[in-house]
Amino acid sequence: MPPHTTYRAKNRGFSSRSKGNSRYKNLQKKAELALFKIQWLMKILSKYLLIGLFLMVGCGKSGHHEHHDEDESESSNPNQALYDQVMDIHNEVMPRSDEIYQLKKEIKDKIANTTNLQPDKKKQLELVIAELDSADRSMMDWMHKFKPLPDSANQELAREYLENEMERIKNVRELINGSMQKAKEELEKK
């Protein structure tokens, strides 16, 4: 082999080793840089978490003070009692959706399993199902449309809104109670 070929082969080998070493060094530098960045972020995050912890502990209130704040909240928002009454009716009526579903199922089963069911009786049972559906839907509609005004709003407007919503939720309650009572009476009939 000519001497210049051997030199090139050796040079290439040497060159590829140095490239391999430089790649390794580049990866090592990148890893060190990434590690440095992670450590730096951890220090910053730990400082902010520590500051946040001190703020929460320093601003904490005892139970006695919270009770006092609730009294202040009620006096600063005279509509809170009305809002609570509206939500009490909602909370009374809302769980009845499961009962409505069960009553509808029982009436549908009665229609399906009763032989020689008179057309008038079938129509009457279907109307009861429709009333149950309507009552349940009215509850869902009320919930989607109920948007109480913020405390910063005009208190008179907020009171008027809540009074209207009180009437609406009372109507929903009447619809639900009435349709459920009618359904129960129909199911008791033979």
C-alpha positions as MATLAB code, in Angstrom:
seq = 'MPPHTTYRAKNRGFSSRSKGNSRYKNLQKKAELALFKIQWLMKILSKYLLIGLFLMVGCGKSGHHEHHDEDESESSNPNQALYDQVMDIHNEVMPRSDEIYQLKKEIKDKIANTTNLQPDKKKQLELVIAELDSADRSMMDWMHKFKPLPDSANQELAREYLENEMERIKNVRELINGSMQKAKEELEKK';
ca = [
       0.000    0.000    0.000;
       1.279    3.459   -0.802;
       2.275    5.553    2.178;
      -0.307    8.289    1.545;
      -3.161    5.684    1.700;
      -2.005    4.439    5.069;
      -1.788    7.968    6.320;
      -5.351    8.684    5.179;
      -6.676    5.521    6.787;
      -4.930    6.365    9.998;
      -6.073    9.949    9.708;
      -9.666    8.846    9.132;
      -9.536    6.520   12.102;
      -8.065    9.228   14.225;
     -10.597   11.687   12.887;
     -13.563    9.401   13.620;
     -12.302    8.801   17.167;
     -12.018   12.507   17.792;
     -15.499   13.007   16.346;
     -16.805   10.278   18.646;
     -15.079   11.889   21.600;
     -16.431   15.309   20.655;
     -19.981   13.884   20.382;
     -19.597   12.340   23.799;
     -18.317   15.615   25.165;
     -21.215   17.518   23.543;
     -23.742   15.116   25.065;
     -22.010   15.376   28.402;
     -22.117   19.185   28.244;
     -25.800   19.134   27.280;
     -26.590   16.778   30.143;
     -24.679   18.980   32.588;
     -26.508   22.044   31.282;
     -29.878   20.329   31.609;
     -29.018   19.232   35.138;
     -27.954   22.777   36.004;
     -31.257   24.153   34.644;
     -33.286   21.619   36.629;
     -31.405   22.434   39.824;
     -31.873   26.147   39.194;
     -35.635   25.697   38.641;
     -35.897   23.573   41.781;
     -34.250   26.321   43.839;
     -36.600   28.953   42.455;
     -39.678   26.781   42.941;
     -38.700   25.878   46.483;
     -38.268   29.579   47.305;
     -41.715   30.430   45.935;
     -43.309   27.473   47.698;
     -41.678   28.499   50.943;
     -42.876   32.093   50.522;
     -46.379   30.835   49.720;
     -46.365   28.622   52.794;
     -45.346   31.545   55.013;
     -48.090   33.691   53.505;
     -50.739   31.026   54.101;
     -49.627   30.437   57.676;
     -49.267   34.139   58.379;
     -52.677   35.004   56.946;
     -54.478   32.067   58.564;
     -57.452   32.790   60.778;
     -58.750   31.016   63.831;
     -62.260   29.550   63.999;
     -63.447   32.451   66.140;
     -62.479   34.970   63.500;
     -64.076   32.960   60.707;
     -67.381   32.962   62.552;
     -67.092   36.711   62.930;
     -66.375   37.010   59.195;
     -69.522   35.014   58.383;
     -71.571   37.466   60.416;
     -69.969   40.350   58.539;
     -70.654   38.570   55.220;
     -74.350   38.225   56.040;
     -74.632   41.854   57.045;
     -72.734   42.983   53.929;
     -74.949   40.796   51.704;
     -78.557   41.091   52.797;
     -79.650   38.749   49.996;
     -77.701   35.772   51.339;
     -80.696   34.455   53.321;
     -82.907   34.596   50.221;
     -80.241   32.848   48.156;
     -79.994   30.140   50.826;
     -83.775   29.628   50.733;
     -83.719   29.250   46.942;
     -80.903   26.711   47.193;
     -82.695   24.826   49.991;
     -85.678   24.244   47.693;
     -83.333   23.216   44.898;
     -81.542   20.777   47.209;
     -84.887   19.353   48.340;
     -86.178   18.769   44.808;
     -83.037   17.862   42.856;
     -82.525   14.376   44.349;
     -86.001   13.421   43.157;
     -84.732   13.035   39.592;
     -83.844    9.437   40.403;
     -87.349    8.812   41.735;
     -88.843   10.365   38.593;
     -86.757    8.045   36.439;
     -87.880    5.018   38.491;
     -91.560    6.012   38.296;
     -91.323    6.443   34.521;
     -89.743    3.014   34.223;
     -92.474    1.423   36.337;
     -95.239    3.058   34.289;
     -93.598    1.973   31.031;
     -93.354   -1.564   32.411;
     -97.021   -1.413   33.386;
     -97.952   -0.374   29.852;
     -95.795   -3.100   28.320;
     -96.884   -5.890   30.687;
    -100.609   -5.207   30.981;
    -102.608   -7.355   28.621;
    -105.816   -5.918   27.180;
    -104.855   -2.366   28.213;
    -107.599   -0.001   27.105;
    -106.404    2.702   24.677;
    -107.722    5.441   26.992;
    -105.823    3.973   29.953;
    -102.647    3.670   27.866;
    -102.991    7.288   26.770;
    -103.521    8.367   30.392;
    -100.354    6.523   31.499;
     -98.383    8.072   28.630;
     -99.575   11.523   29.747;
     -98.302   10.800   33.257;
     -94.910    9.881   31.765;
     -94.961   13.128   29.765;
     -95.717   15.101   32.952;
     -92.816   13.412   34.740;
     -90.543   14.277   31.817;
     -91.762   17.860   31.810;
     -91.198   18.238   35.563;
     -87.688   16.795   35.338;
     -86.892   18.984   32.340;
     -88.142   22.076   34.198;
     -85.648   21.325   36.978;
     -82.806   21.020   34.473;
     -83.889   24.239   32.737;
     -84.018   26.099   36.038;
     -80.532   24.915   36.973;
     -79.051   25.956   33.626;
     -80.675   29.387   33.739;
     -79.973   30.146   37.406;
     -77.166   32.700   37.453;
     -77.164   34.673   40.699;
     -75.721   38.148   40.520;
     -72.339   38.718   42.181;
     -72.115   40.375   45.581;
     -70.771   43.501   43.902;
     -74.015   43.927   41.918;
     -76.793   46.314   42.836;
     -78.413   44.730   45.921;
     -81.927   45.720   44.854;
     -81.494   44.071   41.449;
     -79.987   40.997   43.088;
     -82.932   40.756   45.501;
     -85.438   41.097   42.667;
     -83.641   38.382   40.704;
     -83.608   36.025   43.693;
     -87.295   36.648   44.406;
     -88.120   35.713   40.798;
     -85.949   32.629   41.055;
     -87.689   31.692   44.312;
     -91.017   31.699   42.474;
     -89.580   29.700   39.590;
     -88.043   27.024   41.831;
     -91.292   26.795   43.842;
     -93.143   26.153   40.569;
     -90.607   23.469   39.700;
     -91.157   21.871   43.100;
     -94.931   21.875   42.566;
     -94.537   20.319   39.110;
     -92.254   17.595   40.422;
     -94.358   16.807   43.497;
     -97.616   16.847   41.512;
     -96.357   14.641   38.691;
     -94.801   12.179   41.122;
     -98.002   11.974   43.165;
    -100.061   11.354   40.026;
     -97.617    8.663   38.894;
     -97.777    6.900   42.268;
    -101.577    6.955   42.196;
    -101.609    5.444   38.698;
     -99.222    2.720   39.751;
    -101.413    1.808   42.729;
    -104.441    1.285   40.426;
    -104.898   -2.179   39.038;
];
